[in-house]
Amino acid sequence: MKETVFDATAVLAVLNDEPGAEKVAPLLPRAVMSSVNLAEVVSKLADAGIPDETNEAPRSKLRGITELNSEDFSEGEANPVASYGECQVQTGIGQLGITVISFDEPLAFSTGFLRATTSDYGLSLGDRACLALGKHLHRPVLTADRMWSTLKLDVTIQLIR
C-alpha cells in the first residue's frame, strides 16, 4: 500500500543528496506523487542542466542518472523521441519507484478549491496539487517546505528537515 504523498521538494532532496534525503529514501517504495509534481521535478532538473553524452549535469550527480549509457535504454524504458539527457532523467526518476498519479478532473477541482484557503500563503499550483492528492488519498504529505506545517487543512504534513 502506498503510504506517503511526496512533494517535489522531497524527490529533489533525494536526487540532489540534500539535507532530509535520509528521511525520504526509506519511504520511496511506498510513495506516490502527482504528475504535476513530477513536472516540477523535471523542470528543476532541466534548470540545473540536462546532461548529454559528452557532459554531466552541473550542480548534481542526480544519484546515478548521469552514469547511465545510451545502450542502457531498451525499447519502452523511456520516451524514444527524447534526447539522451531526457532519457537519463526519465530513467533515473523511474528507478526511484515512486508511483505517479495522473492529475485528473477530480484532483483539478480539489486543487482549484484549495486556492481560497491557501491564497494568503502563496502556494503554487504544484503545492496545491500535492496537498489535494494527500487529502484525496487520506495520506500524509512529505515536503521540505516548512510553511506547510502552518496550514489549516485536513492533511497531515511531514517535514523532511
C-alpha positions in Angstrom: 0.0 0.0 0.0 1.3 3.5 -0.9 1.6 5.4 2.3 3.0 8.8 1.6 2.5 11.6 -0.9 5.7 13.3 -2.0 6.0 16.9 -2.8 8.6 17.8 -5.5 11.0 19.0 -2.7 11.1 15.5 -1.2 12.1 14.0 -4.5 14.6 16.7 -5.3 16.2 16.2 -1.8 17.0 12.5 -2.8 18.1 13.3 -6.3 20.4 16.1 -5.3 21.5 14.5 -2.0 20.2 17.4 0.0 19.5 17.6 3.8 16.5 15.4 4.5 17.3 12.9 1.8 17.9 10.3 4.6 14.3 10.7 5.7 12.9 10.4 2.2 14.9 7.5 0.8 13.3 4.7 3.0 9.8 5.9 2.0 10.4 5.7 -1.8 8.9 2.2 -2.4 5.7 3.3 -0.7 5.4 6.8 -2.2 3.1 8.4 -4.6 3.2 11.9 -6.3 1.0 13.9 -8.6 2.0 14.2 -12.2 2.0 17.9 -11.6 4.8 17.5 -9.0 6.7 15.2 -11.4 6.6 18.0 -13.9 8.1 20.3 -11.2 10.9 17.8 -10.5 11.7 17.5 -14.2 11.6 21.3 -14.6 14.1 21.8 -11.7 16.4 19.1 -13.2 16.2 20.9 -16.6 17.0 24.2 -14.9 20.2 22.5 -13.5 21.1 21.3 -16.9 20.1 18.2 -18.7 23.2 16.1 -19.4 24.2 14.9 -22.8 26.5 12.2 -24.0 29.6 14.5 -23.5 28.9 16.1 -20.2 27.4 15.6 -16.8 24.7 17.7 -15.2 26.1 20.7 -13.3 25.5 21.1 -9.6 24.3 17.5 -9.1 25.2 13.9 -9.8 21.5 13.1 -9.8 22.1 10.0 -7.9 23.4 7.7 -10.7 21.3 9.2 -13.5 24.4 10.6 -15.3 26.3 7.3 -15.0 23.9 5.6 -17.5 24.9 5.0 -21.1 22.7 5.2 -24.1 22.9 1.4 -24.5 21.3 1.1 -21.1 17.9 2.0 -22.6 15.8 -0.7 -24.1 12.7 -0.1 -26.0 9.8 1.1 -23.8 12.0 2.2 -20.9 12.0 5.8 -21.8 10.5 8.1 -24.4 12.0 7.0 -27.7 12.0 10.5 -29.1 13.6 12.1 -26.1 17.2 13.2 -26.1 19.9 11.2 -24.4 19.8 13.5 -21.3 16.0 13.4 -21.2 16.1 9.6 -21.2 18.6 9.7 -18.4 16.3 11.9 -16.3 13.2 9.7 -17.1 15.1 6.5 -16.3 16.6 7.9 -13.1 13.3 9.2 -11.8 11.7 5.9 -12.7 14.3 4.0 -10.7 13.1 5.7 -7.6 10.0 3.6 -7.7 7.5 6.4 -6.9 4.0 5.8 -8.3 2.9 8.8 -10.3 -0.9 9.7 -10.0 -2.3 11.4 -13.1 -3.8 14.8 -12.5 -7.4 14.1 -13.4 -10.6 16.2 -13.3 -11.5 15.5 -9.6 -7.9 16.4 -8.5 -8.1 19.5 -10.6 -11.3 20.6 -8.8 -9.8 19.8 -5.4 -6.6 21.7 -6.3 -8.6 24.7 -7.5 -10.8 24.8 -4.4 -7.7 24.9 -2.2 -6.7 28.3 -3.6 -9.3 30.1 -1.4 -7.9 28.6 1.8 -4.3 28.9 0.9 -4.0 32.2 -1.0 -2.5 34.0 1.9 0.4 31.5 1.9 1.3 32.0 -1.8 1.1 28.3 -2.7 1.8 27.3 -6.2 -0.4 25.1 -8.4 2.1 22.3 -7.7 1.9 22.8 -4.0 -1.9 22.7 -4.1 -1.9 19.6 -6.4 0.3 17.8 -3.9 -1.9 18.7 -0.9 -5.1 17.8 -2.9 -3.7 14.4 -3.6 -2.8 13.9 0.0 -6.3 14.9 1.0 -7.9 12.7 -1.6 -5.9 9.6 -0.6 -6.1 10.3 3.1 -2.3 10.1 3.3 0.4 12.3 4.8 2.4 14.7 2.6 6.2 14.8 2.8 7.8 18.1 2.0 10.8 20.4 2.7 8.5 23.4 2.8 8.3 24.4 6.5 5.4 26.8 5.9 3.1 23.9 5.0 3.1 22.9 8.7 1.2 26.1 9.5 -1.6 25.4 7.0 -5.1 24.7 8.5 -6.0 21.8 6.2 -7.3 18.3 6.7 -3.9 16.9 5.6 -1.0 15.6 7.7 2.2 17.4 6.8 5.6 15.7 7.5 8.7 17.8 7.1 12.0 16.3 5.9 14.2 19.0 7.5 
